Amino acid sequence: MVSERMKGLGTARSVIRELFEYGKVRAAQVGAENVFDFSIGNPSVPAPDAVNETAIRLLREQPDLIHAYTSAQGAADARQRFADSLNRRFDAGCTPDRLYLTVGAAASLCCVFNGLTCPGDEFVVFAPYFPEYKVFIEGAGAKMVLIPPEIEAFQIDFDALEQSLNENTKGVLVNSPNNPSGVVYSRDTLERLAGLLSRKSAQFGHPIYLISDEPYREIVYAGVEVPWVPHIYRDTIVCYSFSKSLSLPGERIGYVFVPQEVTEGDDVYAAVAGAGRSLGYVNAPSLFQQVTSMCCDMTSDIKIYEENARLFVSSLREMGYHVVEPNGAFYLFPRSLEPDDAAFSERAKKLDLLIVPGGGFGAPGHVRISYCVQTETIRRSLPKFKELADSYRT
């Protein structure tokens, strides 16, 4: 006998991963230059040179220490550097004892959900959303409540949100810049959200935590502001990763930040740490605790993503696709040219265009395009997107 839930998770194929693996097989058959893989969010720009240089220096200077265990919450000197950076950039009021270093943003979220969840708790998520949120929330023993997408601009449907909030609501999850839409919530939107959550927290007699998932925080375009959410809503918990900003998705390093102002903040931090212990994380990778803390004010060359976004949006719109312009991250989420987004993705696949159906993101009738690729790849793919659009006109 095994856990049926875990067996299901282990055998269910991720559409994203399935397309990605298909792309590798197909590239071997017809040549990589003839396969246009927009399936997975793997950063296409390298990490800053300082990242590799710092890693090499530390490996040479501290060969006996750099691979050792650290404190469960992370090395004190690394947490101090992260805190200093947050205070310089956001006036965050961060101290090292409010940072818990993790194995990436996924682990950060799992620690938060497991640390907060009591029997019967619910977490609200806005569509479109990263599909693993459901896995993380249900894995913590909570219920995910999904707010349908507002498809004209992918902003928050406040009427639907207010109707969903109840005595069992433990938290609301926001992801801005958003995967898969690239949308950034404005300060006005976040202030309206904060006002609603404050009123409902008072009504229900307990805090509703706002969990801000921010792996794309640094990837924004044309001067778009990504507000520091804890300044807007007191009971905010921040989850962060260096996978995207420093192009280090395989190194698995991030953190949870529990601000001093959070209601029952000491208990929340302790519960996050306890969840990390229960989930067996031990400590975040020791080498990259040091490397990222020494390079955390840097980013990879995100100008390439902005160039890719402009090229894709203008070109697809000329072909007749409906596209909400992204303000950050490296994803487009256009409407599929037929209601069945899975069928649309399959038709694209026949042209060696690998794009992900939107149903898995909670927004049927759309597809996700990851444009973290070389700009030339996008240029060469455009005739295929035109051929795909034309196939619906004949």
ABEGO torsion letter per residue (X at the ends): XBBAAAAAAAABBBAAAAAAAAAAAAAAAAEAAABBBAABBBBABBBBAAAAAAAAAAAAABAAAAABBBBAAEBAAAAAAAAAAAAAAAGAGBBAAABBBBBEAAAAAAAAAAAABBBGBBBBBBOBBBAAAAAAAAAAGBBBBBBBBBAAAGBBBAAAAAAABBAABABBBBBOBBOAAGBBBBAAAAAAAAAAAAAAAAAAGBBBBBBBBAAAAABBBGGBBBBBAAAABABBBBBBBAAAAAGAAAAGBBBBBBBAABBGAAAAAAAAAAAAAAAGAGBBBAAAAAAAAAAAABBBBAAAAAAAAAAAAAAAAAAGBBBBBBABEBBBBBBBABABAAAAAAAAAAAGBBBBBAAAAGBBGBBBBBABBBAAAAAAAAAAAAAAAAAAAX
